[in-house]
C-alpha cells in the first residue's frame, strides 16, 4: 500500500467533475519516493518510503527533530529499520 512511513499520508478519494457537473470518483495518490537517509549514531543509512513533503522537512530540520515534531518514536524507528 502507498503510505508514507513517517507522516502516514495515504491515498485520497475525490470527485472528478465534468463540465456537465457529472461526478466520478478518482484517487489521488501521495508523491512517495524511496529515500536513503544516513543515521550518524548508527554509522549507516536506512531506506524509507517517504512523501516528498517529509523529505523536504527532514533535509531542513533533520530526521530526529522531524520525528519529535510528528510524535514518532525515533529510537523505535531505528530499531525497526536497522534491526539493532
VOMI-332173 format. One record per atom (N, C-alpha, C, O): residue in one letter; atom name; y, z, x. Coordinates in steps of 0.001 Angstrom, whole numbers, plus 500000, padded with zeros to 6 digits. Layout:
N
residuo->A atomo->CA c2->Y c3->Z c1->X
...
This chain:
84
residuo->X atomo->N c2->498830 c3->500000 c1->500834
residuo->X atomo->CA c2->500000 c3->500000 c1->500000
residuo->X atomo->C c2->501246 c3->500000 c1->500889
residuo->X atomo->O c2->501229 c3->500560 c1->501985
residuo->X atomo->N c2->502313 c3->499380 c1->500422
residuo->X atomo->CA c2->503544 c3->499291 c1->501200
residuo->X atomo->C c2->504409 c3->500517 c1->500949
residuo->X atomo->O c2->505156 c3->500572 c1->499971
residuo->X atomo->N c2->504303 c3->501506 c1->501841
residuo->X atomo->CA c2->505069 c3->502738 c1->501722
residuo->X atomo->C c2->505584 c3->503121 c1->503102
residuo->X atomo->O c2->504838 c3->503090 c1->504080
residuo->X atomo->N c2->506866 c3->503483 c1->503179
residuo->X atomo->CA c2->507438 c3->503971 c1->504438
residuo->X atomo->C c2->506816 c3->505328 c1->504749
residuo->X atomo->O c2->506739 c3->506190 c1->503873
residuo->X atomo->N c2->506375 c3->505525 c1->505984
residuo->X atomo->CA c2->505678 c3->506754 c1->506351
residuo->X atomo->C c2->506601 c3->507961 c1->506416
residuo->X atomo->O c2->506120 c3->509090 c1->506318
residuo->X atomo->N c2->507891 c3->507772 c1->506574
residuo->X atomo->CA c2->508824 c3->508894 c1->506626
residuo->X atomo->C c2->509560 c3->509105 c1->505314
residuo->X atomo->O c2->509566 c3->510212 c1->504776
residuo->X atomo->N c2->510173 c3->508066 c1->504800
residuo->X atomo->CA c2->511017 c3->508223 c1->503617
residuo->X atomo->C c2->510238 c3->508159 c1->502317
residuo->X atomo->O c2->510704 c3->508666 c1->501297
residuo->X atomo->N c2->509049 c3->507541 c1->502332
residuo->X atomo->CA c2->508269 c3->507408 c1->501114
residuo->X atomo->C c2->508729 c3->506267 c1->500222
residuo->X atomo->O c2->508303 c3->506166 c1->499072
residuo->X atomo->N c2->509596 c3->505406 c1->500747
residuo->X atomo->CA c2->510052 c3->504265 c1->499952
residuo->X atomo->C c2->508866 c3->503392 c1->499600
residuo->X atomo->O c2->508003 c3->503118 c1->500433
residuo->X atomo->N c2->508841 c3->502956 c1->498342
residuo->X atomo->CA c2->507774 c3->502091 c1->497873
residuo->X atomo->C c2->508352 c3->501018 c1->496978
residuo->X atomo->O c2->509570 c3->500937 c1->496820
residuo->X atomo->N c2->507504 c3->500193 c1->496390
residuo->X atomo->CA c2->507996 c3->499070 c1->495604
residuo->X atomo->C c2->508748 c3->499546 c1->494363
residuo->X atomo->O c2->508508 c3->500638 c1->493847
residuo->X atomo->N c2->509660 c3->498699 c1->493901
residuo->X atomo->CA c2->510449 c3->498963 c1->492714
residuo->X atomo->C c2->510162 c3->497860 c1->491701
residuo->X atomo->O c2->510036 c3->496693 c1->492072
residuo->X atomo->N c2->510060 c3->498221 c1->490429
residuo->X atomo->CA c2->509833 c3->497240 c1->489377
residuo->X atomo->C c2->511159 c3->497010 c1->488670
residuo->X atomo->O c2->511817 c3->497951 c1->488227
residuo->X atomo->N c2->511543 c3->495732 c1->488572
residuo->X atomo->CA c2->512815 c3->495376 c1->487961
residuo->X atomo->C c2->512603 c3->494188 c1->487031
residuo->X atomo->O c2->511497 c3->493661 c1->486912
residuo->X atomo->N c2->513675 c3->493784 c1->486380
residuo->X atomo->CA c2->513614 c3->492635 c1->485486
residuo->X atomo->C c2->514293 c3->491439 c1->486121
residuo->X atomo->O c2->515350 c3->491563 c1->486741
residuo->X atomo->N c2->513670 c3->490270 c1->485959
residuo->X atomo->CA c2->514277 c3->489003 c1->486326
residuo->X atomo->C c2->514912 c3->488475 c1->485047
residuo->X atomo->O c2->514197 c3->488183 c1->484089
residuo->X atomo->N c2->516232 c3->488345 c1->485005
residuo->X atomo->CA c2->516930 c3->487977 c1->483782
residuo->X atomo->C c2->517396 c3->486531 c1->483892
residuo->X atomo->O c2->518148 c3->486181 c1->484802
residuo->X atomo->N c2->516944 c3->485695 c1->482961
residuo->X atomo->CA c2->517308 c3->484280 c1->482968
residuo->X atomo->C c2->518671 c3->484084 c1->482296
residuo->X atomo->O c2->519264 c3->485030 c1->481778
residuo->X atomo->N c2->519145 c3->482862 c1->482314
residuo->X atomo->CA c2->520420 c3->482538 c1->481674
residuo->X atomo->C c2->520348 c3->482774 c1->480160
residuo->X atomo->O c2->521341 c3->483149 c1->479537
residuo->X atomo->N c2->519167 c3->482551 c1->479576
residuo->X atomo->CA c2->518955 c3->482795 c1->478150
residuo->X atomo->C c2->518656 c3->484262 c1->477859
residuo->X atomo->O c2->518332 c3->484625 c1->476728
residuo->X atomo->N c2->518766 c3->485091 c1->478873
residuo->X atomo->CA c2->518557 c3->486537 c1->478792
residuo->X atomo->C c2->517102 c3->486915 c1->478498
residuo->X atomo->O c2->516827 c3->487963 c1->477915
residuo->X atomo->N c2->516172 c3->486039 c1->478914
residuo->X atomo->CA c2->514754 c3->486398 c1->478862
residuo->X atomo->C c2->514460 c3->487294 c1->480044
residuo->X atomo->O c2->514906 c3->487027 c1->481160
residuo->X atomo->N c2->513706 c3->488361 c1->479803
residuo->X atomo->CA c2->513403 c3->489318 c1->480867
residuo->X atomo->C c2->511930 c3->489248 c1->481228
residuo->X atomo->O c2->511061 c3->489365 c1->480365
residuo->X atomo->N c2->511662 c3->489058 c1->482500
residuo->X atomo->CA c2->510296 c3->489107 c1->483011
residuo->X atomo->C c2->510277 c3->490094 c1->484169
residuo->X atomo->O c2->511246 c3->490222 c1->484917
residuo->X atomo->N c2->509158 c3->490783 c1->484298
residuo->X atomo->CA c2->509038 c3->491800 c1->485342
residuo->X atomo->C c2->508922 c3->491146 c1->486711
residuo->X atomo->O c2->508276 c3->490110 c1->486868
residuo->X atomo->N c2->509556 c3->491765 c1->487693
residuo->X atomo->CA c2->509397 c3->491337 c1->489082
residuo->X atomo->C c2->509288 c3->492578 c1->489953
residuo->X atomo->O c2->509706 c3->493668 c1->489564
residuo->X atomo->N c2->508726 c3->492395 c1->491123
residuo->X atomo->CA c2->508518 c3->493504 c1->492050
residuo->X atomo->C c2->509425 c3->493324 c1->493256
residuo->X atomo->O c2->509493 c3->492245 c1->493844
residuo->X atomo->N c2->510120 c3->494398 c1->493617
residuo->X atomo->CA c2->510974 c3->494398 c1->494800
residuo->X atomo->C c2->510317 c3->495296 c1->495844
residuo->X atomo->O c2->510270 c3->496515 c1->495681
residuo->X atomo->N c2->509814 c3->494695 c1->496904
residuo->X atomo->CA c2->509153 c3->495450 c1->497963
residuo->X atomo->C c2->510164 c3->495911 c1->498995
residuo->X atomo->O c2->511140 c3->495208 c1->499259
residuo->X atomo->N c2->509947 c3->497098 c1->499593
residuo->X atomo->CA c2->510847 c3->497543 c1->500652
residuo->X atomo->C c2->510619 c3->496725 c1->501921
residuo->X atomo->O c2->509537 c3->496174 c1->502126
residuo->X atomo->N c2->511627 c3->496650 c1->502754
residuo->X atomo->CA c2->511531 c3->495914 c1->504008
residuo->X atomo->C c2->510883 c3->496834 c1->505041
residuo->X atomo->O c2->511570 c3->497606 c1->505710
residuo->X atomo->N c2->509559 c3->496750 c1->505168
residuo->X atomo->CA c2->508801 c3->497604 c1->506083
residuo->X atomo->C c2->508439 c3->496833 c1->507338
residuo->X atomo->O c2->508081 c3->495656 c1->507287
residuo->X atomo->N c2->508539 c3->497518 c1->508458
residuo->X atomo->CA c2->508212 c3->496930 c1->509750
residuo->X atomo->C c2->507343 c3->497919 c1->510528
residuo->X atomo->O c2->507472 c3->499133 c1->510372
residuo->X atomo->N c2->506465 c3->497384 c1->511363
residuo->X atomo->CA c2->505724 c3->498237 c1->512296
residuo->X atomo->C c2->506644 c3->498509 c1->513481
residuo->X atomo->O c2->507205 c3->497577 c1->514056
residuo->X atomo->N c2->506801 c3->499772 c1->513847
residuo->X atomo->CA c2->507716 c3->500155 c1->514921
residuo->X atomo->C c2->507019 c3->501139 c1->515842
residuo->X atomo->O c2->506396 c3->502099 c1->515391
residuo->X atomo->N c2->507134 c3->500886 c1->517140
residuo->X atomo->CA c2->506586 c3->501800 c1->518140
residuo->X atomo->C c2->507717 c3->502710 c1->518610
residuo->X atomo->O c2->508738 c3->502238 c1->519111
residuo->X atomo->N c2->507525 c3->504019 c1->518444
residuo->X atomo->CA c2->508563 c3->504996 c1->518776
residuo->X atomo->C c2->508048 c3->505876 c1->519905
residuo->X atomo->O c2->506953 c3->506432 c1->519827
residuo->X atomo->N c2->508857 c3->505994 c1->520960
residuo->X atomo->CA c2->508478 c3->506800 c1->522118
residuo->X atomo->C c2->508765 c3->508267 c1->521837
residuo->X atomo->O c2->509847 c3->508618 c1->521366
residuo->X atomo->N c2->507779 c3->509133 c1->522132
residuo->X atomo->CA c2->507917 c3->510580 c1->521969
residuo->X atomo->C c2->507948 c3->511202 c1->523363
residuo->X atomo->O c2->506915 c3->511248 c1->524031
residuo->X atomo->N c2->509115 c3->511685 c1->523822
residuo->X atomo->CA c2->509195 c3->512217 c1->525184
residuo->X atomo->C c2->508355 c3->513476 c1->525408
residuo->X atomo->O c2->507856 c3->513690 c1->526512
residuo->X atomo->N c2->508189 c3->514329 c1->524358
residuo->X atomo->CA c2->507393 c3->515561 c1->524531
residuo->X atomo->C c2->505933 c3->515240 c1->524835
residuo->X atomo->O c2->505288 c3->515922 c1->525631
residuo->X atomo->N c2->505425 c3->514201 c1->524195
residuo->X atomo->CA c2->504025 c3->513818 c1->524376
residuo->X atomo->C c2->503853 c3->512849 c1->525537
residuo->X atomo->O c2->502747 c3->512695 c1->526054
residuo->X atomo->N c2->504930 c3->512196 c1->525952
residuo->X atomo->CA c2->504846 c3->511219 c1->527024
residuo->X atomo->C c2->504193 c3->509923 c1->526599
residuo->X atomo->O c2->503747 c3->509139 c1->527437
residuo->X atomo->N c2->504133 c3->509693 c1->525281
residuo->X atomo->CA c2->503535 c3->508460 c1->524779
residuo->X atomo->C c2->504304 c3->508012 c1->523547
residuo->X atomo->O c2->505271 c3->508648 c1->523129
residuo->X atomo->N c2->503855 c3->506910 c1->522981
residuo->X atomo->CA c2->504537 c3->506385 c1->521808
residuo->X atomo->C c2->503589 c3->506387 c1->520616
residuo->X atomo->O c2->502368 c3->506388 c1->520773
residuo->X atomo->N c2->504181 c3->506387 c1->519410
residuo->X atomo->CA c2->503400 c3->506309 c1->518190
residuo->X atomo->C c2->503836 c3->505060 c1->517427
residuo->X atomo->O c2->504979 c3->504616 c1->517532
residuo->X atomo->N c2->502913 c3->504514 c1->516669
residuo->X atomo->CA c2->503181 c3->503304 c1->515899
residuo->X atomo->C c2->503264 c3->503701 c1->514429
residuo->X atomo->O c2->502331 c3->504290 c1->513884
residuo->X atomo->N c2->504386 c3->503375 c1->513793
residuo->X atomo->CA c2->504605 c3->503783 c1->512414
residuo->X atomo->C c2->505067 c3->502597 c1->511585
residuo->X atomo->O c2->505668 c3->501658 c1->512108
residuo->X atomo->N c2->504784 c3->502645 c1->510294
residuo->X atomo->CA c2->505280 c3->501634 c1->509361
residuo->X atomo->C c2->506506 c3->502224 c1->508675
residuo->X atomo->O c2->506391 c3->503128 c1->507847
residuo->X atomo->N c2->507668 c3->501709 c1->509022
residuo->X atomo->CA c2->508930 c3->502290 c1->508578
residuo->X atomo->C c2->509795 c3->501262 c1->507877
residuo->X atomo->O c2->509703 c3->500062 c1->508138
residuo->X atomo->N c2->510641 c3->501755 c1->506979
residuo->X atomo->CA c2->511650 c3->500896 c1->506375
residuo->X atomo->C c2->512736 c3->500642 c1->507422
residuo->X atomo->O c2->512923 c3->501436 c1->508345
residuo->X atomo->N c2->513438 c3->499537 c1->507265
residuo->X atomo->CA c2->514478 c3->499202 c1->508244
residuo->X atomo->C c2->515604 c3->500227 c1->508214
residuo->X atomo->O c2->516237 c3->500464 c1->509243
residuo->X atomo->N c2->515869 c3->500840 c1->507070
residuo->X atomo->CA c2->516868 c3->501908 c1->506989
residuo->X atomo->C c2->516437 c3->503097 c1->507838
residuo->X atomo->O c2->517264 c3->503687 c1->508532
residuo->X atomo->N c2->515153 c3->503461 c1->507794
residuo->X atomo->CA c2->514642 c3->504572 c1->508589
residuo->X atomo->C c2->514713 c3->504245 c1->510080
residuo->X atomo->O c2->515012 c3->505121 c1->510891
residuo->X atomo->N c2->514440 c3->502997 c1->510444
residuo->X atomo->CA c2->514512 c3->502593 c1->511851
residuo->X atomo->C c2->515941 c3->502734 c1->512366
residuo->X atomo->O c2->516150 c3->503229 c1->513474
residuo->X atomo->N c2->516918 c3->502311 c1->511585
residuo->X atomo->CA c2->518322 c3->502427 c1->511987
residuo->X atomo->C c2->518736 c3->503886 c1->512146
residuo->X atomo->O c2->519463 c3->504234 c1->513076
residuo->X atomo->N c2->518267 c3->504739 c1->511230
residuo->X atomo->CA c2->518612 c3->506158 c1->511307
residuo->X atomo->C c2->517967 c3->506818 c1->512526
residuo->X atomo->O c2->518591 c3->507645 c1->513190
residuo->X atomo->N c2->516715 c3->506451 c1->512818
residuo->X atomo->CA c2->516034 c3->507005 c1->513994
residuo->X atomo->C c2->516737 c3->506565 c1->515267
residuo->X atomo->O c2->516888 c3->507361 c1->516193
residuo->X atomo->N c2->517169 c3->505307 c1->515329
residuo->X atomo->CA c2->517899 c3->504830 c1->516506
residuo->X atomo->C c2->519215 c3->505578 c1->516692
residuo->X atomo->O c2->519661 c3->505785 c1->517820
residuo->X atomo->N c2->519830 c3->505980 c1->515590
residuo->X atomo->CA c2->521127 c3->506636 c1->515656
residuo->X atomo->C c2->521015 c3->508119 c1->515999
residuo->X atomo->O c2->521711 c3->508595 c1->516896
residuo->X atomo->N c2->520137 c3->508870 c1->515290
residuo->X atomo->CA c2->520106 c3->510322 c1->515476
residuo->X atomo->C c2->518816 c3->510839 c1->516102
residuo->X atomo->O c2->518754 c3->512009 c1->516480
residuo->X atomo->N c2->517801 c3->510016 c1->516222
residuo->X atomo->CA c2->516536 c3->510436 c1->516831
residuo->X atomo->C c2->515505 c3->510813 c1->515785
residuo->X atomo->O c2->515850 c3->511162 c1->514656
residuo->X atomo->N c2->514237 c3->510742 c1->516165
residuo->X atomo->CA c2->513141 c3->510981 c1->515229
residuo->X atomo->C c2->513088 c3->512433 c1->514770
residuo->X atomo->O c2->512906 c3->512695 c1->513581
residuo->X atomo->N c2->513242 c3->513370 c1->515683
residuo->X atomo->CA c2->513135 c3->514787 c1->515312
residuo->X atomo->C c2->514245 c3->515197 c1->514351
residuo->X atomo->O c2->513995 c3->515910 c1->513379
residuo->X atomo->N c2->515470 c3->514749 c1->514622
residuo->X atomo->CA c2->516598 c3->515080 c1->513741
residuo->X atomo->C c2->516439 c3->514406 c1->512380
residuo->X atomo->O c2->516784 c3->514994 c1->511355
residuo->X atomo->N c2->515925 c3->513194 c1->512364
residuo->X atomo->CA c2->515732 c3->512485 c1->511096
residuo->X atomo->C c2->514642 c3->513151 c1->510264
residuo->X atomo->O c2->514769 c3->513246 c1->509043
residuo->X atomo->N c2->513578 c3->513609 c1->510907
residuo->X atomo->CA c2->512532 c3->514329 c1->510182
residuo->X atomo->C c2->513087 c3->515618 c1->509585
residuo->X atomo->O c2->512744 c3->515980 c1->508459
residuo->X atomo->N c2->513942 c3->516314 c1->510335
residuo->X atomo->CA c2->514556 c3->517541 c1->509819
residuo->X atomo->C c2->515445 c3->517242 c1->508621
residuo->X atomo->O c2->515469 c3->518003 c1->507654
residuo->X atomo->N c2->516168 c3->516145 c1->508685
residuo->X atomo->CA c2->517049 c3->515751 c1->507574
residuo->X atomo->C c2->516250 c3->515442 c1->506314
residuo->X atomo->O c2->516685 c3->515764 c1->505208
residuo->X atomo->N c2->515075 c3->514813 c1->506475
residuo->X atomo->CA c2->514239 c3->514450 c1->505330
residuo->X atomo->C c2->513365 c3->515600 c1->504849
residuo->X atomo->O c2->512831 c3->515551 c1->503741
residuo->X atomo->N c2->513214 c3->516630 c1->505668
residuo->X atomo->CA c2->512326 c3->517730 c1->505321
residuo->X atomo->C c2->510882 c3->517464 c1->505672
residuo->X atomo->O c2->509980 c3->518087 c1->505112
residuo->X atomo->N c2->510650 c3->516538 c1->506598
residuo->X atomo->CA c2->509295 c3->516207 c1->507046
residuo->X atomo->C c2->508967 c3->517072 c1->508258
residuo->X atomo->O c2->509805 c3->517238 c1->509144
residuo->X atomo->N c2->507760 c3->517622 c1->508304
residuo->X atomo->CA c2->507339 c3->518462 c1->509428
residuo->X atomo->C c2->507075 c3->517577 c1->510645
residuo->X atomo->O c2->506108 c3->516817 c1->510679
residuo->X atomo->N c2->507947 c3->517690 c1->511634
residuo->X atomo->CA c2->507891 c3->516851 c1->512838
residuo->X atomo->C c2->506609 c3->517104 c1->513626
residuo->X atomo->O c2->505960 c3->516158 c1->514073
residuo->X atomo->N c2->506238 c3->518377 c1->513801
residuo->X atomo->CA c2->505043 c3->518718 c1->514588
residuo->X atomo->C c2->503775 c3->518207 c1->513905
residuo->X atomo->O c2->502874 c3->517697 c1->514571
residuo->X atomo->N c2->503701 c3->518342 c1->512584
residuo->X atomo->CA c2->502527 c3->517856 c1->511858
residuo->X atomo->C c2->502434 c3->516336 c1->511935
residuo->X atomo->O c2->501341 c3->515774 c1->512001
residuo->X atomo->N c2->503591 c3->515677 c1->511926
residuo->X atomo->CA c2->503619 c3->514224 c1->512056
residuo->X atomo->C c2->503044 c3->513796 c1->513408
residuo->X atomo->O c2->502253 c3->512856 c1->513485
residuo->X atomo->N c2->503448 c3->514493 c1->514469
residuo->X atomo->CA c2->502937 c3->514161 c1->515802
residuo->X atomo->C c2->501450 c3->514411 c1->515917
residuo->X atomo->O c2->500727 c3->513617 c1->516517
residuo->X atomo->N c2->500984 c3->515523 c1->515337
residuo->X atomo->CA c2->499547 c3->515844 c1->515389
residuo->X atomo->C c2->498759 c3->514775 c1->514646
residuo->X atomo->O c2->497713 c3->514331 c1->515119
residuo->X atomo->N c2->499262 c3->514355 c1->513475
residuo->X atomo->CA c2->498568 c3->513339 c1->512688
residuo->X atomo->C c2->498537 c3->511997 c1->513395
residuo->X atomo->O c2->497525 c3->511296 c1->513359
residuo->X atomo->N c2->499648 c3->511632 c1->514045
residuo->X atomo->CA c2->499736 c3->510317 c1->514679
residuo->X atomo->C c2->499077 c3->510281 c1->516056
residuo->X atomo->O c2->498406 c3->509307 c1->516398
residuo->X atomo->N c2->499266 c3->511333 c1->516841
residuo->X atomo->CA c2->498725 c3->511346 c1->518201
residuo->X atomo->C c2->497301 c3->511886 c1->518253
residuo->X atomo->O c2->496559 c3->511594 c1->519190
residuo->X atomo->N c2->496916 c3->512672 c1->517249
residuo->X atomo->CA c2->495583 c3->513257 c1->517239
residuo->X atomo->C c2->495431 c3->514353 c1->518263
residuo->X atomo->O c2->494323 c3->514643 c1->518714
residuo->X atomo->N c2->496557 c3->514974 c1->518639
residuo->X atomo->CA c2->496505 c3->516040 c1->519665
residuo->X atomo->C c2->496515 c3->517398 c1->519019
residuo->X atomo->O c2->496477 c3->518413 c1->519714
